[in-house]
Amino acid sequence: MKFFQKELRLPPFPRGFHLITASILKAVPELQDIKIGTLQVFIKHTSASLTINENADPTVRMDFESHMNVMVPEDRPYYVHTYEGPDDMPAHIKASLMGSSVQVPITNGRMNLGIWQGIYLCEHRNNASGRNLVITLMGT
């Protein structure tokens, strides 16, 4: 069994849903050495998240952002944790709903995603700095 782990620093992204599949692949050329295994991507933040979804039509990412903003609105009077602004607590809630990691099977040195699937960085803050990911490869 082979194990490999790398931390990747992403540049700042604007609020919204962004495809980062290519950045992940570029960061781990060791992926090609794994015949059968798993790729795990974990985000080390509480106000951004990761998910897998549509990689072709950018309107899907726009609709995700719109829906999340309706589902978890800003400026609610019941939010107590508002030290970093009106997007602070909603960002934490959205990150918990979306999740902090994704796993993808590896088959013959490639991510075994569906043809229309990609990995998203879900940026829930208005003015976020870069984000740190931990990428772990496991397999034979």
One Martini backbone bead per residue (centre of mass of N, CA, C, O) as a GRO file, in nm:
protein
  140
    1MET     BB    1   0.097   0.036   0.022
    2LYS     BB    2   0.027   0.369  -0.060
    3PHE     BB    3   0.138   0.697   0.063
    4PHE     BB    4   0.013   1.041   0.023
    5GLN     BB    5   0.094   1.388   0.120
    6LYS     BB    6  -0.058   1.720   0.067
    7GLU     BB    7  -0.031   2.069   0.070
    8LEU     BB    8  -0.269   2.316  -0.052
    9ARG     BB    9  -0.261   2.646  -0.177
   10LEU     BB   10  -0.507   2.860  -0.237
   11PRO     BB   11  -0.628   3.111  -0.376
   12PRO     BB   12  -0.825   3.358  -0.383
   13PHE     BB   13  -1.179   3.354  -0.382
   14PRO     BB   14  -1.473   3.421  -0.457
   15ARG     BB   15  -1.774   3.407  -0.396
   16GLY     BB   16  -1.853   3.062  -0.435
   17PHE     BB   17  -1.827   2.821  -0.704
   18HIS     BB   18  -1.524   2.618  -0.765
   19LEU     BB   19  -1.316   2.473  -0.979
   20ILE     BB   20  -1.032   2.234  -0.860
   21THR     BB   21  -0.932   1.981  -1.009
   22ALA     BB   22  -0.672   2.077  -1.157
   23SER     BB   23  -0.515   2.162  -0.901
   24ILE     BB   24  -0.506   1.884  -0.775
   25LEU     BB   25  -0.365   1.731  -1.004
   26LYS     BB   26  -0.108   1.910  -1.009
   27ALA     BB   27  -0.023   1.845  -0.700
   28VAL     BB   28  -0.055   1.506  -0.779
   29PRO     BB   29   0.142   1.311  -0.971
   30GLU     BB   30   0.126   1.037  -0.798
   31LEU     BB   31  -0.143   0.925  -0.904
   32GLN     BB   32  -0.021   0.756  -1.150
   33ASP     BB   33   0.090   0.522  -0.931
   34ILE     BB   34  -0.217   0.441  -0.893
   35LYS     BB   35  -0.438   0.182  -0.949
   36ILE     BB   36  -0.574   0.144  -0.652
   37GLY     BB   37  -0.790   0.391  -0.480
   38THR     BB   38  -0.764   0.705  -0.287
   39LEU     BB   39  -0.895   1.037  -0.277
   40GLN     BB   40  -0.837   1.298  -0.043
   41VAL     BB   41  -1.015   1.604   0.046
   42PHE     BB   42  -0.921   1.868   0.276
   43ILE     BB   43  -1.045   2.141   0.464
   44LYS     BB   44  -0.888   2.406   0.681
   45HIS     BB   45  -1.198   2.517   0.725
   46THR     BB   46  -1.518   2.692   0.846
   47SER     BB   47  -1.601   2.888   0.563
   48ALA     BB   48  -1.553   2.633   0.382
   49SER     BB   49  -1.593   2.395   0.105
   50LEU     BB   50  -1.679   2.067  -0.032
   51THR     BB   51  -1.757   1.929  -0.364
   52ILE     BB   52  -1.949   1.728  -0.597
   53ASN     BB   53  -2.007   1.824  -0.947
   54GLU     BB   54  -2.071   2.000  -1.201
   55ASN     BB   55  -1.826   2.075  -1.485
   56ALA     BB   56  -1.970   2.248  -1.730
   57ASP     BB   57  -2.206   2.426  -1.610
   58PRO     BB   58  -2.195   2.737  -1.451
   59THR     BB   59  -2.498   2.760  -1.351
   60VAL     BB   60  -2.478   2.560  -1.121
   61ARG     BB   61  -2.296   2.737  -0.938
   62MET     BB   62  -2.496   2.971  -0.921
   63ASP     BB   63  -2.733   2.805  -0.795
   64PHE     BB   64  -2.593   2.727  -0.540
   65GLU     BB   65  -2.552   3.011  -0.429
   66SER     BB   66  -2.848   3.097  -0.427
   67HIS     BB   67  -2.958   2.871  -0.247
   68MET     BB   68  -2.777   2.912   0.003
   69ASN     BB   69  -2.879   3.210   0.055
   70VAL     BB   70  -3.169   3.118   0.120
   71MET     BB   71  -3.115   2.893   0.334
   72VAL     BB   72  -2.862   3.099   0.441
   73PRO     BB   73  -2.896   3.384   0.570
   74GLU     BB   74  -2.830   3.701   0.636
   75ASP     BB   75  -2.897   3.908   0.898
   76ARG     BB   76  -2.984   3.758   1.153
   77PRO     BB   77  -3.096   3.808   1.479
   78TYR     BB   78  -2.993   3.510   1.592
   79TYR     BB   79  -2.709   3.587   1.553
   80VAL     BB   80  -2.404   3.589   1.750
   81HIS     BB   81  -2.179   3.516   1.539
   82THR     BB   82  -2.039   3.848   1.421
   83TYR     BB   83  -1.731   3.947   1.428
   84GLU     BB   84  -1.681   3.916   1.086
   85GLY     BB   85  -1.972   3.957   1.002
   86PRO     BB   86  -2.261   3.870   0.814
   87ASP     BB   87  -2.099   3.605   0.678
   88ASP     BB   88  -1.995   3.425   0.909
   89MET     BB   89  -2.215   3.227   1.014
   90PRO     BB   90  -2.324   3.134   0.739
   91ALA     BB   91  -2.053   3.005   0.654
   92HIS     BB   92  -2.050   2.784   0.871
   93ILE     BB   93  -2.313   2.648   0.793
   94LYS     BB   94  -2.249   2.583   0.498
   95ALA     BB   95  -1.997   2.411   0.557
   96SER     BB   96  -2.150   2.192   0.717
   97LEU     BB   97  -2.349   2.112   0.490
   98MET     BB   98  -2.127   2.039   0.267
   99GLY     BB   99  -1.831   2.004   0.375
  100SER     BB  100  -1.467   1.905   0.432
  101SER     BB  101  -1.490   1.648   0.227
  102VAL     BB  102  -1.351   1.430  -0.031
  103GLN     BB  103  -1.399   1.128  -0.229
  104VAL     BB  104  -1.193   0.942  -0.471
  105PRO     BB  105  -1.147   0.722  -0.695
  106ILE     BB  106  -0.880   0.513  -0.808
  107THR     BB  107  -0.798   0.439  -1.163
  108ASN     BB  108  -0.527   0.401  -1.329
  109GLY     BB  109  -0.416   0.702  -1.235
  110ARG     BB  110  -0.722   0.806  -1.191
  111MET     BB  111  -0.991   0.976  -1.155
  112ASN     BB  112  -1.325   0.830  -1.087
  113LEU     BB  113  -1.514   1.020  -1.249
  114GLY     BB  114  -1.757   1.155  -1.386
  115ILE     BB  115  -1.795   1.328  -1.675
  116TRP     BB  116  -1.963   1.572  -1.492
  117GLN     BB  117  -1.733   1.584  -1.272
  118GLY     BB  118  -1.632   1.798  -0.991
  119ILE     BB  119  -1.433   1.994  -0.783
  120TYR     BB  120  -1.533   2.206  -0.518
  121LEU     BB  121  -1.508   2.527  -0.410
  122CYS     BB  122  -1.679   2.666  -0.125
  123GLU     BB  123  -1.727   3.004  -0.101
  124HIS     BB  124  -1.870   3.190   0.191
  125ARG     BB  125  -1.701   3.447   0.159
  126ASN     BB  126  -1.638   3.772   0.061
  127ASN     BB  127  -1.315   3.796   0.201
  128ALA     BB  128  -1.111   3.571   0.135
  129SER     BB  129  -0.860   3.387   0.168
  130GLY     BB  130  -0.681   3.152   0.131
  131ARG     BB  131  -0.675   2.792   0.094
  132ASN     BB  132  -0.643   2.479   0.270
  133LEU     BB  133  -0.527   2.162   0.158
  134VAL     BB  134  -0.562   1.808   0.203
  135ILE     BB  135  -0.387   1.553   0.026
  136THR     BB  136  -0.480   1.204  -0.007
  137LEU     BB  137  -0.308   0.904  -0.091
  138MET     BB  138  -0.440   0.567  -0.156
  139GLY     BB  139  -0.262   0.262  -0.256
  140THR     BB  140  -0.139   0.037  -0.537
   0.00000   0.00000   0.00000
